[in-house]
Amino acid sequence: MSKGHDPNLRTLLSWVALILAVFTPAESLAVPKAELSLGEPYCREERFFIDVTLTAMFTEDILAALESGLPATLIFDWQVRRQRSGWWDDEIAAGDIDWRILFDVLEERYDVFDHAGRRIATCRDVGEVELLLCRGRSIALVNLAKLKSRHRYHVEVVARVEPLNLEEIRDLEGWLCGSLHGSGGEDVVSSLSQHVVGVLKQIVGLGSRSVWARSETFSIGD
């Protein structure tokens, strides 16, 4: 965010745009199928990695949420599993990597933040965001020392994008109550906030997307 911009103005613009979107009928659009592909796991500096490619993940509703100024989170959840004959595969390691994506409604740009809240990139459009995060993204997995040469393993990855989470919904509920308190009585405030938050919880479920993929089996001797 550029210096001199009021963060409260940014928040206000985001919530107003969202509320308008909630109560504005949307046209029915065909949603393209998201696809996640995994490369072959490889070892580098005593650690296994896998490259992932994700396409068609940012749908019209997610882009609309972003362009209204609301953040979205892209998450890759991964597991390394040891194959066992006649029994459930054993989880060896698991983790996730995520990024926060925010469209700056004043600067008209996309800012990408890592899990620690550090801005790692500024993009002109969502295509640049996808190129940065979704095209051949390398994910660090398990240390080589955790794998045994006589065993076979595979990697499972779930990619998720969430345009709104429950914490943000609670923030909106607090903003609604604080802004409307005293204008029509607490019953009116409660009724309106509960209605809007209820709609937003539906948006969370409808707007969130996930796609799963599994790698080929491998061993450290391959």
DRENDO-1510 file (C-alpha; in Angstrom, 1 decimal, always signed):
<recs>
REC; n; res; u; v; w
REC; 1; MET; +0.0; +0.0; +0.0 .
REC; 2; SER; +1.3; +3.4; -1.0 .
REC; 3; LYS; +2.1; +5.9; +1.7 .
REC; 4; GLY; -0.7; +8.4; +2.3 .
REC; 5; HIS; -3.5; +6.0; +1.7 .
REC; 6; ASP; -5.9; +5.6; +4.6 .
REC; 7; PRO; -6.2; +1.8; +5.5 .
REC; 8; ASN; -9.7; +2.5; +6.8 .
REC; 9; LEU; -10.6; +3.7; +3.3 .
REC; 10; ARG; -9.3; +0.5; +1.8 .
REC; 11; THR; -11.3; -1.6; +4.3 .
REC; 12; LEU; -14.4; +0.5; +3.7 .
REC; 13; LEU; -14.1; +0.1; -0.1 .
REC; 14; SER; -13.7; -3.7; +0.3 .
REC; 15; TRP; -16.7; -4.2; +2.5 .
REC; 16; VAL; -19.0; -1.9; +0.5 .
REC; 17; ALA; -18.0; -3.7; -2.7 .
REC; 18; LEU; -18.6; -7.1; -1.1 .
REC; 19; ILE; -22.0; -6.1; +0.3 .
REC; 20; LEU; -23.0; -4.8; -3.2 .
REC; 21; ALA; -21.9; -8.1; -4.7 .
REC; 22; VAL; -23.8; -10.1; -2.1 .
REC; 23; PHE; -27.1; -8.4; -2.9 .
REC; 24; THR; -26.6; -8.1; -6.7 .
REC; 25; PRO; -27.8; -11.1; -8.8 .
REC; 26; ALA; -25.0; -12.8; -10.7 .
REC; 27; GLU; -25.3; -14.4; -14.1 .
REC; 28; SER; -24.8; -18.2; -14.2 .
REC; 29; LEU; -21.3; -18.9; -15.6 .
REC; 30; ALA; -19.7; -22.2; -16.6 .
REC; 31; VAL; -16.9; -22.9; -14.3 .
REC; 32; PRO; -13.8; -24.3; -16.0 .
REC; 33; LYS; -12.3; -27.5; -14.4 .
REC; 34; ALA; -9.3; -26.8; -12.3 .
REC; 35; GLU; -6.3; -29.1; -13.0 .
REC; 36; LEU; -3.3; -30.0; -10.8 .
REC; 37; SER; -0.3; -31.9; -12.2 .
REC; 38; LEU; +2.7; -33.1; -10.3 .
REC; 39; GLY; +6.2; -33.7; -11.6 .
REC; 40; GLU; +8.5; -36.5; -10.6 .
REC; 41; PRO; +9.8; -36.0; -7.0 .
REC; 42; TYR; +13.5; -35.3; -7.0 .
REC; 43; CYS; +16.3; -34.9; -4.5 .
REC; 44; ARG; +18.3; -31.7; -4.0 .
REC; 45; GLU; +20.7; -31.0; -1.1 .
REC; 46; GLU; +19.5; -33.9; +1.0 .
REC; 47; ARG; +15.8; -33.0; +0.6 .
REC; 48; PHE; +13.0; -34.2; -1.7 .
REC; 49; PHE; +11.1; -31.7; -3.8 .
REC; 50; ILE; +8.2; -31.8; -6.2 .
REC; 51; ASP; +7.1; -29.3; -8.9 .
REC; 52; VAL; +3.4; -28.6; -9.2 .
REC; 53; THR; +1.4; -26.9; -12.0 .
REC; 54; LEU; -2.1; -25.6; -11.3 .
REC; 55; THR; -4.5; -24.2; -14.0 .
REC; 56; ALA; -8.0; -22.7; -14.1 .
REC; 57; MET; -8.1; -22.2; -10.3 .
REC; 58; PHE; -9.2; -18.6; -10.2 .
REC; 59; THR; -12.9; -18.5; -11.2 .
REC; 60; GLU; -15.0; -15.5; -11.9 .
REC; 61; ASP; -16.4; -15.4; -8.3 .
REC; 62; ILE; -12.9; -15.5; -6.9 .
REC; 63; LEU; -11.7; -12.8; -9.2 .
REC; 64; ALA; -14.7; -10.7; -8.3 .
REC; 65; ALA; -13.9; -11.0; -4.6 .
REC; 66; LEU; -10.2; -10.1; -5.3 .
REC; 67; GLU; -11.1; -7.1; -7.4 .
REC; 68; SER; -13.4; -5.8; -4.7 .
REC; 69; GLY; -10.4; -5.6; -2.5 .
REC; 70; LEU; -10.9; -8.8; -0.5 .
REC; 71; PRO; -7.8; -11.0; -0.1 .
REC; 72; ALA; -7.7; -14.6; -1.3 .
REC; 73; THR; -5.4; -17.4; +0.0 .
REC; 74; LEU; -3.8; -20.0; -2.3 .
REC; 75; ILE; -2.7; -23.1; -0.4 .
REC; 76; PHE; -0.9; -26.3; -1.3 .
REC; 77; ASP; -1.3; -29.1; +1.3 .
REC; 78; TRP; +1.0; -32.0; +0.7 .
REC; 79; GLN; +1.7; -35.5; +2.1 .
REC; 80; VAL; +4.5; -38.0; +1.5 .
REC; 81; ARG; +3.1; -41.5; +2.0 .
REC; 82; ARG; +4.8; -44.9; +2.2 .
REC; 83; GLN; +3.0; -47.6; +0.3 .
REC; 84; ARG; +2.0; -50.7; +2.2 .
REC; 85; SER; +0.6; -53.8; +0.7 .
REC; 86; GLY; -2.8; -54.8; +2.0 .
REC; 87; TRP; -3.0; -51.9; +4.4 .
REC; 88; TRP; -3.5; -48.1; +4.5 .
REC; 89; ASP; -0.5; -46.1; +3.2 .
REC; 90; ASP; +1.6; -44.7; +6.0 .
REC; 91; GLU; +2.0; -40.9; +6.3 .
REC; 92; ILE; +5.7; -40.1; +6.5 .
REC; 93; ALA; +5.5; -36.3; +6.4 .
REC; 94; ALA; +3.0; -33.5; +5.7 .
REC; 95; GLY; +2.9; -29.8; +5.4 .
REC; 96; ASP; +1.6; -26.9; +3.5 .
REC; 97; ILE; +2.7; -23.7; +1.7 .
REC; 98; ASP; +0.4; -20.7; +1.2 .
REC; 99; TRP; +0.3; -17.2; -0.2 .
REC; 100; ARG; -2.0; -14.3; +0.4 .
REC; 101; ILE; -3.2; -12.4; -2.7 .
REC; 102; LEU; -4.6; -8.9; -2.4 .
REC; 103; PHE; -5.8; -6.6; -5.2 .
REC; 104; ASP; -5.0; -3.1; -4.3 .
REC; 105; VAL; -8.1; -1.2; -5.4 .
REC; 106; LEU; -6.3; +2.1; -5.2 .
REC; 107; GLU; -3.2; +1.2; -7.1 .
REC; 108; GLU; -4.9; -1.4; -9.3 .
REC; 109; ARG; -2.3; -4.1; -8.8 .
REC; 110; TYR; -2.0; -7.5; -7.2 .
REC; 111; ASP; +0.2; -7.9; -4.2 .
REC; 112; VAL; +1.4; -11.4; -3.2 .
REC; 113; PHE; +2.4; -12.1; +0.4 .
REC; 114; ASP; +4.1; -15.2; +1.9 .
REC; 115; HIS; +2.9; -17.0; +5.1 .
REC; 116; ALA; +4.9; -14.6; +7.2 .
REC; 117; GLY; +3.1; -11.6; +5.8 .
REC; 118; ARG; +6.0; -10.4; +3.7 .
REC; 119; ARG; +5.2; -9.0; +0.2 .
REC; 120; ILE; +7.1; -11.1; -2.3 .
REC; 121; ALA; +5.8; -9.8; -5.6 .
REC; 122; THR; +3.6; -7.1; -7.2 .
REC; 123; CYS; +1.7; -8.2; -10.3 .
REC; 124; ARG; -0.2; -6.3; -13.0 .
REC; 125; ASP; -2.9; -8.9; -13.5 .
REC; 126; VAL; -4.0; -12.3; -12.2 .
REC; 127; GLY; -2.1; -13.9; -15.1 .
REC; 128; GLU; +1.2; -12.8; -13.6 .
REC; 129; VAL; +0.0; -14.2; -10.2 .
REC; 130; GLU; -0.7; -17.5; -11.8 .
REC; 131; LEU; +2.7; -17.5; -13.5 .
REC; 132; LEU; +4.4; -16.8; -10.2 .
REC; 133; LEU; +2.5; -19.3; -8.0 .
REC; 134; CYS; +1.0; -21.9; -10.2 .
REC; 135; ARG; +3.4; -22.7; -13.0 .
REC; 136; GLY; +6.1; -25.2; -12.1 .
REC; 137; ARG; +6.1; -24.2; -8.4 .
REC; 138; SER; +8.7; -26.1; -6.5 .
REC; 139; ILE; +7.5; -27.4; -3.1 .
REC; 140; ALA; +10.0; -28.7; -0.5 .
REC; 141; LEU; +9.0; -32.0; +1.0 .
REC; 142; VAL; +10.7; -34.4; +3.3 .
REC; 143; ASN; +14.3; -34.7; +4.3 .
REC; 144; LEU; +16.1; -37.6; +2.6 .
REC; 145; ALA; +17.0; -39.1; +6.0 .
REC; 146; LYS; +13.3; -39.9; +6.6 .
REC; 147; LEU; +13.1; -42.2; +3.6 .
REC; 148; LYS; +14.4; -45.8; +3.4 .
REC; 149; SER; +15.7; -47.3; +0.2 .
REC; 150; ARG; +13.6; -50.5; +0.5 .
REC; 151; HIS; +10.3; -48.6; +0.6 .
REC; 152; ARG; +8.1; -47.1; -2.1 .
REC; 153; TYR; +6.5; -43.7; -1.7 .
REC; 154; HIS; +4.2; -41.3; -3.4 .
REC; 155; VAL; +3.2; -37.6; -2.9 .
REC; 156; GLU; -0.4; -36.3; -2.6 .
REC; 157; VAL; -1.1; -32.6; -3.0 .
REC; 158; VAL; -4.3; -30.7; -2.6 .
REC; 159; ALA; -4.5; -27.2; -4.0 .
REC; 160; ARG; -7.0; -24.8; -2.5 .
REC; 161; VAL; -8.0; -21.2; -3.1 .
REC; 162; GLU; -10.2; -19.4; -0.6 .
REC; 163; PRO; -11.6; -15.9; -1.3 .
REC; 164; LEU; -12.9; -15.4; +2.2 .
REC; 165; ASN; -12.4; -17.1; +5.5 .
REC; 166; LEU; -14.3; -17.1; +8.8 .
REC; 167; GLU; -12.0; -14.7; +10.5 .
REC; 168; GLU; -12.7; -12.1; +7.8 .
REC; 169; ILE; -16.4; -12.8; +8.1 .
REC; 170; ARG; -16.2; -12.0; +11.9 .
REC; 171; ASP; -14.4; -8.8; +11.0 .
REC; 172; LEU; -17.2; -7.8; +8.7 .
REC; 173; GLU; -19.8; -8.7; +11.4 .
REC; 174; GLY; -18.0; -6.4; +13.8 .
REC; 175; TRP; -17.8; -3.6; +11.3 .
REC; 176; LEU; -21.5; -3.9; +10.5 .
REC; 177; CYS; -22.4; -3.8; +14.2 .
REC; 178; GLY; -20.1; -0.9; +14.9 .
REC; 179; SER; -21.3; +1.1; +11.9 .
REC; 180; LEU; -25.0; +0.5; +12.4 .
REC; 181; HIS; -25.2; +0.6; +16.1 .
REC; 182; GLY; -27.6; +3.2; +17.3 .
REC; 183; SER; -29.1; +3.8; +13.9 .
REC; 184; GLY; -32.0; +1.4; +14.2 .
REC; 185; GLY; -31.7; -0.5; +17.4 .
REC; 186; GLU; -29.7; -3.5; +18.4 .
REC; 187; ASP; -32.3; -5.9; +17.0 .
REC; 188; VAL; -32.0; -4.3; +13.5 .
REC; 189; VAL; -28.2; -4.4; +13.7 .
REC; 190; SER; -28.2; -8.1; +14.8 .
REC; 191; SER; -30.7; -9.1; +12.1 .
REC; 192; LEU; -28.8; -7.4; +9.3 .
REC; 193; SER; -25.4; -8.6; +10.4 .
REC; 194; GLN; -26.6; -12.1; +10.9 .
REC; 195; HIS; -28.2; -12.1; +7.4 .
REC; 196; VAL; -25.1; -10.7; +5.7 .
REC; 197; VAL; -22.8; -13.0; +7.6 .
REC; 198; GLY; -25.0; -16.0; +6.7 .
REC; 199; VAL; -24.8; -15.2; +3.0 .
REC; 200; LEU; -21.1; -14.7; +3.3 .
REC; 201; LYS; -20.7; -18.2; +4.9 .
REC; 202; GLN; -22.4; -19.6; +1.8 .
REC; 203; ILE; -20.0; -17.6; -0.4 .
REC; 204; VAL; -17.1; -19.2; +1.5 .
REC; 205; GLY; -18.3; -22.6; +0.6 .
REC; 206; LEU; -19.2; -21.8; -3.0 .
REC; 207; GLY; -16.2; -19.7; -3.7 .
REC; 208; SER; -13.6; -22.0; -2.3 .
REC; 209; ARG; -12.1; -24.5; -4.7 .
REC; 210; SER; -9.8; -27.5; -4.3 .
REC; 211; VAL; -8.2; -30.0; -6.6 .
REC; 212; TRP; -6.2; -33.1; -5.7 .
REC; 213; ALA; -3.4; -34.9; -7.4 .
REC; 214; ARG; -1.0; -37.9; -6.7 .
REC; 215; SER; +2.5; -38.5; -8.0 .
REC; 216; GLU; +3.9; -41.6; -9.4 .
REC; 217; THR; +5.5; -43.9; -6.9 .
REC; 218; PHE; +9.2; -43.5; -6.2 .
REC; 219; SER; +12.0; -44.6; -4.0 .
REC; 220; ILE; +15.3; -43.0; -3.0 .
REC; 221; GLY; +17.1; -45.5; -5.2 .
REC; 222; ASP; +15.3; -44.4; -8.4 .
</recs>
